[in-house]
């Protein structure tokens, strides 16, 4: 059927009568031939004489540019991303790759270790008279006990509002030269502040015998809490006699992740995740490949592997059990032979528990497994 004159419209540019007119960004109708001098907006499909390019390489009209995009404060190209720097600038994903994160709050920064907010706030409020060191503080380690298996304890503690100085003084006095206190922004909110108690490297038995365990009860009596915080155990890489031993240790923990997290009183979250990708590349990680910090097993550090799965606590048995799991799992997987795996189900958690029960030095861990209902 021929097109009726009613179906035709006049092109706003050339005047030709056409049936397939398209819209411009100012709502005029033009014919297909006249679109050659226009660009089509990738967002609304209208045609415009003036368009702007986005970081994705698309052209958009001025109206869409204002409605759907931001101008990157670094490169001035339009972006739909909403990255914000510590200085308050909005930048695109491409420019964000040239920044790094503030070590306290993860805001994007392009110089130094901390954003200006954290630099000012934490230095003025959270040093507790110099007792609580900067987050990046890392003195030369002092080793206690006999190696090569050394453990470093990091215990995140929240303090009541207004009592940071008193609690920091208590912790610093009791720790003495065994450890030190560090700032951690995850511990600071409207209800109070806190610090991370960090020990120098200790052998497992030395820690059980010599660590000032009464400090935990004293902190609790002063209103401190580990609730909602983390407990991390660094394990010396020298404790592993080979890359195969490191791999067996990682594999054992990943195979028994549900038991480990139950004992650790902490679900696998974004700060201590048992990640499937890490499990797939465990052999490479065991051979020295650097992974990611916020994982159940942090492989970033040169001298240690960090077991991050535990919830913080001020109960001595729970903290001792965390040290026990770190040490016992290394010792257990060192002697885990092919025959033990094939004939005695060596990978199974029950086999580990049976092995554990024959070693009284790991009594705190065995008791905690019973208390948590995962001693089988």
SULRAFEN-V960706 format. One record per pair of residues at least 24 apart in sequence whose ideal C-beta (glycine too) atoms are under 10 Angstrom apart, sorted by the first residue. I is the first residue (numbers start at 1). J is the second residue. Records with the same first field share a line. If there is no record, write none. Layout:
# SULRAFEN-V960706
I=J ; J
This chain:
# SULRAFEN-V960706
13=37 ; 38
22=46 ; 47
23=47
24=48 ; 49 ; 61
25=49 ; 50 ; 51 ; 60 ; 61 ; 62 ; 63 ; 64
26=61 ; 62 ; 63
41=65
43=67 ; 68 ; 69 ; 80
44=68
52=76 ; 77 ; 78
53=77 ; 78
54=78 ; 79 ; 80 ; 81 ; 92
55=79 ; 80 ; 81 ; 91 ; 92 ; 93 ; 94 ; 95
56=80 ; 81 ; 92 ; 93 ; 94
72=96
74=98 ; 99 ; 110
83=108
84=108
85=109 ; 110 ; 115
86=110 ; 112 ; 114 ; 115 ; 116 ; 117 ; 118 ; 119
87=115 ; 116 ; 117
102=135 ; 185
103=134 ; 135 ; 136 ; 183 ; 184 ; 185
104=134 ; 135 ; 136 ; 183 ; 184 ; 185 ; 186 ; 188
105=185 ; 186 ; 188
106=185 ; 186
114=185
118=183 ; 185
121=185 ; 188
122=183 ; 184 ; 185 ; 188 ; 193
123=183
125=164 ; 183 ; 188 ; 193
126=164 ; 168 ; 183 ; 184 ; 185 ; 187 ; 188 ; 193 ; 194 ; 195
127=164 ; 165 ; 168 ; 181 ; 183 ; 195
128=159 ; 164 ; 165 ; 166 ; 167 ; 168 ; 169 ; 171 ; 172 ; 181 ; 183 ; 193 ; 195
129=164 ; 165 ; 168 ; 169 ; 172
130=168 ; 172
131=164 ; 165 ; 167 ; 168 ; 169 ; 170 ; 171 ; 172 ; 173 ; 180 ; 181 ; 195
132=164 ; 165 ; 167 ; 168 ; 171 ; 172 ; 180 ; 181 ; 182 ; 183 ; 184 ; 193 ; 194 ; 195 ; 196
133=180 ; 181 ; 182 ; 183 ; 195 ; 196 ; 198
134=182 ; 183
135=182 ; 183 ; 184 ; 185 ; 196
136=182 ; 183
137=180 ; 181 ; 182 ; 183 ; 198
138=180 ; 182 ; 198
139=179 ; 180 ; 198 ; 200
140=200
141=199 ; 200 ; 201 ; 234 ; 236 ; 303 ; 304
142=177 ; 178 ; 179 ; 199 ; 200 ; 201 ; 202
143=200 ; 201 ; 202 ; 203 ; 206 ; 236
144=177 ; 178 ; 199 ; 200 ; 201 ; 202 ; 203 ; 206 ; 207 ; 210 ; 211
145=201 ; 202 ; 203 ; 204 ; 205 ; 206 ; 207 ; 208 ; 209 ; 210
146=203 ; 205 ; 206
147=201 ; 203 ; 236 ; 238 ; 239
148=203 ; 236 ; 237 ; 238 ; 239 ; 240 ; 241 ; 330
149=201 ; 202 ; 203 ; 204 ; 205 ; 235 ; 236 ; 238 ; 239 ; 240 ; 326 ; 327 ; 330 ; 331 ; 334
150=200 ; 201 ; 202 ; 203 ; 204 ; 206 ; 207 ; 234 ; 235 ; 236 ; 237 ; 238 ; 239 ; 303 ; 304 ; 327
151=199 ; 201 ; 202 ; 203 ; 204 ; 206 ; 207 ; 233 ; 234 ; 235 ; 236 ; 239 ; 304 ; 307 ; 322 ; 323 ; 324 ; 326 ; 327 ; 330
152=179 ; 198 ; 199 ; 200 ; 201 ; 202 ; 207 ; 232 ; 233 ; 234 ; 235 ; 236 ; 301 ; 303 ; 304 ; 306 ; 323 ; 326
153=178 ; 179 ; 197 ; 198 ; 199 ; 200 ; 201 ; 202 ; 207 ; 211 ; 231 ; 232 ; 233 ; 234 ; 319 ; 322 ; 323 ; 326
154=179 ; 182 ; 184 ; 196 ; 197 ; 198 ; 199 ; 230 ; 231 ; 232 ; 233 ; 234 ; 306 ; 308 ; 310 ; 312
155=179 ; 195 ; 196 ; 197 ; 198 ; 199 ; 215 ; 216 ; 219 ; 226 ; 229 ; 230 ; 231 ; 232 ; 233 ; 310 ; 312 ; 313 ; 314 ; 319 ; 322
156=182 ; 184 ; 186 ; 187 ; 194 ; 195 ; 196 ; 197 ; 226 ; 228 ; 229 ; 230 ; 231 ; 232 ; 311 ; 312
157=181 ; 184 ; 187 ; 193 ; 194 ; 195 ; 196 ; 197 ; 216 ; 219 ; 220 ; 224 ; 225 ; 226 ; 229 ; 231 ; 312 ; 313 ; 314
158=186 ; 187 ; 188 ; 189 ; 191 ; 192 ; 193 ; 194 ; 195 ; 219 ; 223 ; 224 ; 225 ; 226 ; 227 ; 228 ; 229 ; 312
159=187 ; 188 ; 191 ; 192 ; 193 ; 194 ; 195 ; 219 ; 222 ; 223 ; 224 ; 225
160=191 ; 192 ; 193 ; 194 ; 222 ; 223 ; 224 ; 225
161=189 ; 190 ; 191 ; 192 ; 193 ; 223
162=192 ; 193 ; 223
163=192 ; 193 ; 222 ; 223 ; 224
164=188 ; 192 ; 193 ; 194 ; 195 ; 224
165=193
166=222 ; 223
167=192 ; 193 ; 194 ; 195 ; 218 ; 219 ; 222 ; 223 ; 224
168=193 ; 194 ; 195 ; 197
170=215 ; 218 ; 219 ; 221 ; 222 ; 224
171=195 ; 197 ; 212 ; 215 ; 216 ; 218 ; 219 ; 222 ; 224
172=197
173=212 ; 215 ; 218
174=211 ; 212 ; 213 ; 214 ; 215 ; 216 ; 218 ; 219
175=199 ; 200 ; 211 ; 212 ; 215
176=212
178=202 ; 207 ; 210 ; 211 ; 212
179=211 ; 212 ; 215
184=229 ; 230
186=228 ; 229 ; 230 ; 271
187=228 ; 229 ; 230 ; 312
189=228
192=223 ; 224 ; 225
194=224 ; 225 ; 226 ; 229 ; 312
195=224
196=229 ; 230 ; 231 ; 232 ; 312
197=231 ; 312
198=232 ; 234
199=233 ; 234 ; 323
201=234 ; 235 ; 236 ; 303 ; 304
202=323
203=236 ; 239 ; 323 ; 327
204=320 ; 323 ; 324 ; 326 ; 327 ; 328 ; 330 ; 331 ; 361 ; 362
205=323 ; 327 ; 361
207=319 ; 320 ; 323 ; 324 ; 327
208=316 ; 320 ; 323 ; 324 ; 327 ; 361 ; 362 ; 363 ; 364
211=316 ; 319 ; 320 ; 323
213=315 ; 316 ; 317 ; 319 ; 320
214=316
215=314 ; 316
216=313 ; 314 ; 315 ; 316 ; 317 ; 318 ; 319 ; 320
217=314 ; 315 ; 316
218=314
219=314
220=313 ; 314 ; 315
221=314
224=314
225=312 ; 313 ; 314
226=265 ; 310 ; 311 ; 312 ; 313 ; 314 ; 315 ; 318 ; 319
227=311 ; 312 ; 313 ; 314
228=311 ; 312
229=266 ; 310 ; 311 ; 312 ; 313
230=264 ; 266 ; 269 ; 271 ; 272 ; 308 ; 309 ; 310 ; 311 ; 312
231=264 ; 265 ; 266 ; 272 ; 307 ; 308 ; 309 ; 310 ; 311 ; 312 ; 313 ; 318 ; 319 ; 322 ; 323
232=271 ; 272 ; 298 ; 306 ; 307 ; 308 ; 309 ; 310 ; 312 ; 322 ; 326
233=304 ; 305 ; 306 ; 307 ; 308 ; 309 ; 310 ; 319 ; 322 ; 323 ; 324 ; 325 ; 326 ; 327
234=298 ; 301 ; 303 ; 304 ; 305 ; 306 ; 307 ; 308 ; 326
235=297 ; 303 ; 304 ; 305 ; 306 ; 307 ; 323 ; 326 ; 327 ; 329 ; 330
236=303 ; 304 ; 305 ; 330
237=288 ; 299 ; 301 ; 302 ; 303 ; 304 ; 305
238=303 ; 304
239=304 ; 305 ; 326 ; 327 ; 330 ; 331 ; 334
240=286 ; 305 ; 330 ; 333 ; 334
241=330 ; 334
242=286 ; 334
243=283 ; 284 ; 285 ; 286 ; 287 ; 288
244=283 ; 286 ; 287 ; 333
245=286 ; 330 ; 333 ; 334 ; 335 ; 336
246=282 ; 283 ; 285 ; 286 ; 287 ; 288 ; 297 ; 299 ; 305 ; 330 ; 333
247=282 ; 283 ; 284 ; 285 ; 286 ; 287 ; 333
248=282 ; 286 ; 329 ; 330 ; 332 ; 333 ; 334 ; 335 ; 336 ; 337 ; 341 ; 346 ; 347
249=282 ; 286 ; 297 ; 305 ; 307 ; 326 ; 329 ; 330 ; 331 ; 332 ; 333 ; 334 ; 336
250=278 ; 279 ; 282 ; 283 ; 285 ; 286 ; 296 ; 297 ; 299 ; 305 ; 329 ; 333
251=279 ; 282 ; 283 ; 286 ; 333 ; 336 ; 347
252=329 ; 330 ; 332 ; 333 ; 336 ; 341 ; 346 ; 347 ; 348 ; 349 ; 351 ; 352
253=279 ; 282 ; 296 ; 297 ; 307 ; 309 ; 325 ; 326 ; 329 ; 333
254=278 ; 279 ; 280 ; 282 ; 296 ; 297
255=279 ; 347 ; 348 ; 349
256=329 ; 347 ; 348 ; 349 ; 350 ; 352 ; 374
257=296 ; 309
258=349 ; 374
259=348 ; 349 ; 350 ; 352 ; 353 ; 369 ; 372 ; 374 ; 375 ; 376
260=296 ; 307 ; 309 ; 310 ; 325 ; 329 ; 349 ; 374
261=296 ; 309 ; 310 ; 311 ; 374
262=369 ; 372 ; 373 ; 374
263=309 ; 310 ; 318 ; 321 ; 322 ; 324 ; 325 ; 349 ; 365 ; 368 ; 369 ; 371 ; 372 ; 373 ; 374 ; 375
264=296 ; 307 ; 308 ; 309 ; 310 ; 311 ; 313 ; 318 ; 321 ; 322 ; 325 ; 368 ; 372 ; 374
265=309 ; 310 ; 311 ; 312 ; 313 ; 315 ; 318 ; 321 ; 322 ; 368 ; 372
266=296 ; 308 ; 309 ; 310 ; 311 ; 312
267=309 ; 311
268=295 ; 296 ; 309
269=294 ; 296 ; 309
270=294 ; 295
271=295 ; 296 ; 308 ; 309
272=296 ; 297 ; 298 ; 306 ; 307 ; 308 ; 309 ; 310 ; 311
273=297 ; 308 ; 309
274=309
305=330
315=368
316=364
317=363 ; 364 ; 365 ; 367 ; 368 ; 371
318=364 ; 368 ; 371 ; 372
319=364 ; 368
320=362 ; 363 ; 364 ; 365 ; 367 ; 368
321=362 ; 363 ; 364 ; 365 ; 366 ; 367 ; 368 ; 369 ; 371 ; 372
322=364 ; 365 ; 368
323=362 ; 364 ; 365
324=356 ; 359 ; 361 ; 362 ; 363 ; 364 ; 365 ; 366 ; 367 ; 368 ; 369
325=352 ; 356 ; 362 ; 364 ; 365 ; 368 ; 369
326=365
327=361 ; 362 ; 365
328=352 ; 355 ; 356 ; 359 ; 361 ; 362 ; 365 ; 366
329=356 ; 365
331=355 ; 356 ; 359 ; 361 ; 362
332=356 ; 359 ; 362
349=374 ; 375 ; 376
350=375 ; 376
